[in-house]
Amino acid sequence: MTEAIERVFDHIDAHLEAHVAACQRLIRQPSISPQNVGVRECAEMLRNALLKLGCQHAALAETPGQPVVYGELWQDAPKTLLIYGMYDTQPVDDLAGWSLPPLEARLVEKPPWGRCIVARGSVNSKAPLQGFLNAVASIRAVEGKLPVNLLFVLEGEEELSSRHLPYFIDRYQEKLRRADAVLFPFALQDADGKALIWPGTKGILYFELECSGARWGRGPKAYDVHSSWKVILDSPAWRLTHALSTMTTPDGNTVTIDGFYDNVRPPREDEVALARQLAATWNPEAYTKLWQVDRFVDHESVEALVRRYYYEPTLNIDGIWSGYTGEGSKTVLPHKITAKLDCRLVPDQTPEEIEGKIRAHLDRRGYEDIELRRIGRGMWSQTGFDEPIVQAAMRAYRRLGVEPELQPRNVGFFPAYLFNGPPLRLPMVVAGLGHGGRPHSPDEYFVIDGGDGVAGLAGCEKSHAATLYEYADLTR
């Protein structure tokens, strides 16, 4: 196995410039799902790429929304990996913040990493996806066959909360059940070179609360009125403000929604041990500098902060708007107020449970009129740390001289639960060397050359190739 991997690594190094060009081609094809710009064209590009890789079957699986690119690459291997990926991106309407055209995928020098691709979708996540395809092509070119069979599930709505991926999985579940595990190939190195592995993710509930005079039957009902009328009129804005204040302690750091923590599963013994291990190398100052904050909550110990970060749920206000918010003054009494909120959920909470508890909490306090509108939801996911796919990713990093940092779960969200939960119940991991930054923001970038402990595109591809070989070796 070692000799085969080294031959693949040599091929990746020898063909790096062609692999960079392939990344640029994919990135230059728009696939902006929130605006439906170029998404189907990008899906067709990926379907053709899978056929070029040698997939016996590659097609656009239609959904009520954007298509899923589905492919099968059978190699008569004993084990099969499902490769999840996303090909859609966020919009590029914030042009004033870009130093380069956001879809030209130009190469620019970024010390200490050398060349980087600056473009929308570069790190999130077209370069890592194309990097995986490049790695597969290198294995095929050198060895003829892969050590595992591959099923590809590449979706075009991840930036829309994967709204139609359940539709696809329901209709393709018999095909997908042939997989033994799921790999989401990504680029998970921090700017300082720390190499992460995620065997899980928190869940999410995203919703709006709105208080209006029309639903309440008090205050202005149809439009904002002069603020002088507040002396004899009720205010929907104050009403929602007071309702929100019942949902946390005054410092905002403990949720007081009735029963919110009831189903939170305490960290397992191995999770407690992992938190202690992570705390030993976790540098709070790096994050206070990155986020430009002065301190974390409660002046807790580093281990307590790490445990809170990975194992506790949240309730966050994402935005509030009402009345006049422009320059200068406009004295009005608003007729409605809206707030967007999200909850990050941990085992064993469910979005439906928490949504019901929020509704009941408001109703019990007399806020039945406040409207709750669910915008998005997703379950948490967790794969055991000892699963072969997790251990294979760790061994792949070490083969490249990089010590992995296994984190309990990603504290954001991606749709792992659709693979890890019923009906498939497959172990899943997100892994891969390489670094990029500023996803969803101007001047998004992905490192090509690498340096200062950060792998470039070649290192990213090698980590993906090594993971396939290590998984095959571990599951013999």
C-alpha positions, 0 to 999 in steps of 0.5 A: 500500500505504501508504494502505491500511495507514494506513486500517487503522491508523485503523480499529484506533484507532477500534475499540480498545474493541470490540477490548479487549472481544473479548480479554476475552471470549476470555480469560474462556472457560477453556481449561485443557488440563492439566485439560481445563477448557473447552478444547472450548468455547474451540475452538468460540468460535474456530471461530465467530470464524473464520466471522465473519471470513469464512473459507470453511471453519472446523472443529474438526479432531479429534485423539486429544486436544484439537481443532485449530481449522482455517480457510481464508480465501481472497482470490485473493491470490498468496501464502498465510500459515499462521497458527499459534496456541494457545488453551489455557492453564496452570491457575489453582490458585495462587489465593493469589498472584493479586490479582484473579480469574484468569479475569475479565480485569479492566482495571487500571492498571499504570504506566507502561503504563496499562490492562492485562488481568490474567488467565490466558492474557492474554499467553500467548497469547489477547490476541495471538491475538485481536489478530491476529483483530482486525487481520484484521477491520479489514483486511476492514472497510476494504479488503474483502480481505486482501493474502494468503490465510490458513490458520489452525491454532490448537491446544489442547495447546501447554501439553501439548507439542503432543502431538497436533499431529503427528497433525493435520499428518500428516492435513492436510499436503496442505492445509497445503502450500498455504502459503508461510510461517508466522506465529506472531503474538505480543507480543514486546516486553520491559518496556523496549520492546525489540521481538524477532523469533524466526525459530527455537527451540531443541529440547527433551528432557524426561525423568525418571531414577529409581533404586529399590531394586526395580530395582537389587536393593540397599537398600530395595525396597518402602518407606522404612526407618529411617535407622539401617539405612544402616550395612548397607544401600545407598542408591538416593538416593546412587546417583542422586546419584553418577550425576547427578554424572557428567553435568557438570563439577563446576561444572555448566556443561559437559555430560560425557555421552559425545558430547553435543556431537558434532553441535552445529553451530557458528554460521554466519557470519551467526549470529556477526555477529548475536551480535556485534550483539546483544551491543552492546545486551545489558544483563547487569545488567537480567537479573541484576536480573530473575532476582535473580542475582549473576553469570553463568557464568565472568565471560565477555564479553557477546558470549561470553554471548550466543553461549552463550545462543543457540548452546549446548545445556543439561542442567538439573535441574528437580527432585529428590525422595526420602524425607521433605521435610516440616517437622521430621525423619523419619529414613529411608533412601528406597527410591527417588529421582526427578529431572526433567531437560531438555536444550535442543538446538541444530542439529544435535542431535536428541532421540532422539540425546541420549536414546540418549547419556544411556542409553549414558552411564549404562550404561557406568558401571554404572547400567543399573538407573536408569530413563530415562522420556521425558516430552516432546521437540521438534526445534529449528527455524531459518528463514533471516534473509533469508526474506521472512516474517522481513524482512516482520516487521522492515519492519512494526516499522519502519513503526511506528517501532520498530527490531526486534531479530532474535534467532537463536532463541527459547531456550525451545520452541514446536512450530515444527519441525512446520512448519519441518521435514518434511513441510511445510518452511515458513519460520516466524517469531514476531513482533508488538509489544505486551507482557505478563508473568508467563506461567504465574504469578499476575497474568499481564498484557497491556498494553492502552494502552501507554507508555514505549516499549511498544506496547498492543493497538492497536500489537500489531494494527497490527504484525500487519496491517503484516506481512501487507501487507509480506509481500505486497509482498516476495513480488510 
